[in-house]
Amino acid sequence: MEPIEVFKALANESRLQILQWLKEPEKHFVPHEGIDMRTIGVCVSQVTEKLNMTQSTASQYLSILQRAGLIKTERIGKFTYYKRDEDKIKEVAAFLNSEL
């Protein structure tokens, strides 16, 4: 884990919001056709719509979260799905608890 990258990723309200939404995706998104949002994730178009931003901005935010290791991706056909990396988030919490 690179703490600085994680903190940079979390230093934006919209990126924090994305992580919160992905914690319980069924409460915040309409399922994409035949996709289990808990196991596969949420499509970038769903995040874009929820953020009310351009797709390029939403994609950039998701990419920052992915580089920090906070979310994982899965490509199915022409769609990329995003979900939280719960193990990495637990690692960040343990780091905060032990180091700060």
C-alpha positions in Angstrom: 0.0 0.0 0.0 1.2 3.5 -0.9 -0.3 5.7 1.8 0.2 8.9 -0.1 -1.6 7.6 -3.2 -4.5 6.4 -1.0 -4.7 9.8 0.7 -4.6 11.6 -2.6 -7.4 9.4 -3.9 -9.5 10.1 -0.8 -8.9 13.8 -0.9 -11.8 14.4 -3.2 -15.5 14.5 -2.2 -16.7 12.8 -5.4 -14.2 9.9 -5.1 -15.2 9.4 -1.5 -18.8 9.4 -2.6 -18.0 6.7 -5.2 -16.4 4.5 -2.5 -19.5 5.0 -0.3 -21.9 4.1 -3.1 -19.9 1.0 -4.0 -20.1 -0.2 -0.4 -23.8 -0.9 -1.0 -24.3 -0.6 -4.8 -27.8 -2.0 -4.7 -29.0 1.0 -2.7 -27.5 3.5 -5.1 -27.5 2.1 -8.6 -30.0 0.4 -10.9 -28.5 -3.0 -11.9 -26.9 -3.3 -15.3 -28.6 -6.0 -17.4 -27.9 -9.4 -15.8 -25.0 -8.1 -13.6 -24.7 -8.8 -9.9 -23.4 -5.5 -8.6 -22.0 -7.1 -5.4 -19.8 -9.6 -7.2 -19.1 -7.9 -10.6 -19.4 -4.2 -9.8 -20.9 -1.1 -11.3 -20.4 0.2 -14.8 -18.8 3.5 -15.4 -21.9 4.8 -17.1 -23.8 4.2 -13.9 -21.3 6.1 -11.9 -21.3 8.9 -14.5 -25.0 9.3 -14.2 -25.0 9.3 -10.4 -22.2 11.9 -10.3 -23.9 14.0 -12.9 -20.5 14.6 -14.5 -18.9 13.8 -17.9 -17.9 10.2 -18.5 -14.2 11.3 -18.9 -14.3 12.9 -15.4 -16.0 9.8 -13.8 -13.5 7.5 -15.6 -10.6 9.6 -14.3 -11.9 9.5 -10.7 -12.3 5.7 -11.0 -8.8 5.4 -12.4 -7.4 7.3 -9.5 -9.2 5.0 -7.0 -8.0 2.0 -8.9 -4.3 3.1 -9.0 -4.6 3.7 -5.2 -5.8 0.1 -4.9 -9.2 1.0 -3.4 -11.3 -0.5 -6.3 -11.0 -3.4 -8.7 -12.1 -3.7 -12.3 -13.7 -6.4 -14.4 -14.1 -6.1 -18.1 -17.2 -7.9 -19.6 -17.7 -7.3 -23.3 -17.5 -3.6 -24.0 -18.2 -2.6 -20.3 -15.8 -2.2 -17.4 -17.2 -2.7 -14.0 -15.9 -1.3 -10.7 -16.1 -2.6 -7.2 -14.4 -1.9 -3.9 -11.3 -3.9 -2.9 -12.4 -4.7 0.6 -9.1 -6.2 1.6 -7.2 -3.1 0.6 -9.7 -0.9 2.4 -9.2 -3.0 5.6 -5.4 -2.6 5.1 -5.8 1.2 4.9 -7.9 1.2 8.1 -5.3 -1.0 9.9 -2.6 1.4 8.7 -4.5 4.4 10.1 -5.2 2.6 13.4 -1.5 1.6 13.9 0.4 4.5 12.4 -1.6 7.6 13.0 
